[in-house]
Amino acid sequence: MAPGEPRTLDFKKYAEATAEALYTWDSRTSTYTQVYAHVRSWWVVLADGSNPLTVYTDEFEGTGINAAAFAQLTAYKAYRTATAVQASCDGQLAQVRDHPAPWKGLHVCTVTLDVTDRSTTDPHATPYSVPVSVMVNCPPAATAPAHRCVLVGFTTTASRIVY
């Protein structure tokens, strides 16, 4: 288990926690490397290589943060909070109904987050909503641990969100 990673068999709770963690950071207390590594440590690469870490990097940067942006945001003492407000999972998503998961135990949830960007140098908060699709692998999947779910993917780029 990675630090902060949810220990649960509830795939929906796991997906919501992942989505919130992807969009929550604080440049006053963390470096870009720490923010990037936090959820990265939850990511389980599947044996077939279908979810390489390069996908993680691309999708993580889809949250609007990369090393250069974070360096600028640090100068403004910026931070971001995110709260899950809705989650639709598996059969609730038309794309999953049309193309079911390839194995039992793989779940897809699209989580809508309320996100707020803030800065200690600017009193105006910038709120917005954003969808994140999270793929969670749970028992009885052969690639999942026996007593908890694990993260095997997420999408933040608009063209890849699952609806």
C-alpha positions in Angstrom: 0.0 0.0 0.0 1.2 3.5 -0.9 0.9 6.4 1.5 -2.6 7.9 1.4 -4.0 5.1 -0.9 -7.5 4.0 0.0 -7.7 0.5 1.4 -11.1 -0.6 0.3 -13.1 -3.1 -1.7 -15.5 -0.3 -2.6 -14.4 0.6 -6.2 -16.6 3.8 -6.2 -15.0 5.1 -3.0 -11.6 4.3 -4.4 -12.3 6.1 -7.7 -13.6 9.2 -5.9 -10.5 9.3 -3.6 -8.2 8.9 -6.7 -10.0 11.7 -8.6 -9.8 14.0 -5.6 -6.1 13.2 -5.0 -5.3 14.0 -8.7 -6.6 17.5 -8.4 -5.6 18.4 -4.9 -2.2 19.9 -4.3 -0.5 22.7 -2.3 2.6 24.4 -3.7 3.3 25.9 -0.2 3.9 22.5 1.3 4.8 20.1 -1.6 7.2 20.0 -4.5 6.0 19.0 -8.0 7.8 15.7 -7.6 5.9 15.0 -4.4 2.5 15.9 -6.0 3.3 13.7 -9.1 4.5 10.8 -7.0 1.6 10.7 -4.6 -1.0 9.1 -6.9 1.8 7.6 -9.1 2.6 5.3 -6.2 -1.0 3.9 -6.3 -0.7 3.0 -10.0 -0.4 -0.7 -10.6 1.1 -1.6 -14.0 -0.7 -4.6 -15.4 1.2 -7.7 -16.6 0.1 -7.2 -20.2 1.6 -3.7 -20.2 -1.7 -2.1 -21.2 -1.3 0.8 -18.7 2.3 1.9 -18.8 3.6 4.7 -16.7 3.8 7.0 -19.8 0.0 6.9 -19.8 0.1 8.1 -16.1 2.3 11.0 -17.0 0.2 12.1 -19.9 -3.0 11.9 -18.0 -1.6 13.5 -14.9 -0.5 16.5 -16.9 -4.1 16.6 -18.2 -5.0 18.0 -14.8 -3.2 21.2 -15.8 0.0 20.7 -13.8 3.5 19.9 -15.0 6.9 20.8 -13.6 7.1 24.2 -15.3 3.6 25.2 -14.3 4.1 24.1 -10.8 7.2 26.1 -10.5 5.3 29.3 -11.5 2.4 28.4 -9.2 4.9 28.0 -6.3 5.8 31.7 -6.7 2.1 32.6 -6.1 1.8 30.2 -3.2 -1.0 28.5 -5.1 -3.0 25.5 -4.0 -5.9 23.5 -5.3 -8.7 21.6 -3.6 -11.1 19.1 -5.1 -14.3 17.4 -3.9 -16.1 14.6 -5.6 -19.8 15.6 -6.2 -21.0 12.8 -8.4 -19.7 9.4 -9.6 -21.2 7.2 -12.3 -19.8 3.7 -12.6 -19.9 0.7 -14.8 -23.4 0.2 -16.3 -24.3 3.8 -15.5 -21.9 4.8 -18.3 -23.1 4.3 -21.9 -19.6 3.6 -23.2 -19.1 0.8 -20.6 -22.6 -0.7 -21.4 -21.6 -0.8 -25.1 -18.1 -2.1 -24.4 -18.1 -4.0 -21.0 -14.9 -4.4 -19.0 -12.7 -7.2 -20.4 -12.6 -9.1 -17.0 -14.6 -9.3 -13.9 -13.4 -7.0 -11.2 -12.3 -4.1 -13.5 -14.5 -1.1 -12.9 -14.8 2.3 -14.6 -16.1 5.4 -12.8 -16.4 8.9 -14.1 -16.2 11.3 -11.2 -17.2 14.9 -11.4 -15.2 17.1 -9.1 -15.7 20.6 -7.8 -12.2 22.1 -8.0 -11.0 25.4 -6.7 -7.7 27.0 -7.5 -6.5 29.5 -4.9 -3.4 31.6 -4.2 -2.3 33.4 -1.0 -1.3 36.3 -3.2 -4.7 36.7 -4.8 -7.9 36.6 -2.7 -10.1 35.5 -5.7 -10.7 31.8 -5.8 -11.3 30.1 -9.2 -13.9 27.4 -9.0 -14.8 25.0 -11.8 -16.1 21.4 -12.3 -14.1 18.7 -14.1 -14.7 15.0 -15.0 -12.1 12.3 -14.3 -12.5 8.7 -15.4 -10.9 6.2 -13.1 -10.2 2.5 -13.7 -10.1 0.4 -10.6 -9.2 -3.3 -10.4 -10.8 -5.2 -7.5 -11.2 -8.9 -6.5 -12.0 -11.3 -8.1 -9.7 -9.9 -10.8 -6.6 -12.1 -11.0 -4.4 -9.0 -11.1 -6.0 -7.4 -8.0 -4.8 -8.0 -4.4 -7.1 -10.3 -2.4 -8.5 -7.7 0.0 -8.5 -4.3 -1.7 -8.9 -2.5 -5.0 -6.0 -0.9 -6.9 -5.6 1.9 -9.4 -4.9 0.7 -13.0 -5.8 3.9 -14.9 -7.4 7.2 -15.2 -8.2 9.7 -17.9 -8.3 13.5 -17.5 -8.2 14.6 -21.1 -11.6 15.4 -22.5 -11.3 13.1 -25.5 -10.8 10.1 -23.3 -13.4 10.7 -20.5 -15.9 7.8 -20.3 -19.6 8.9 -20.4 
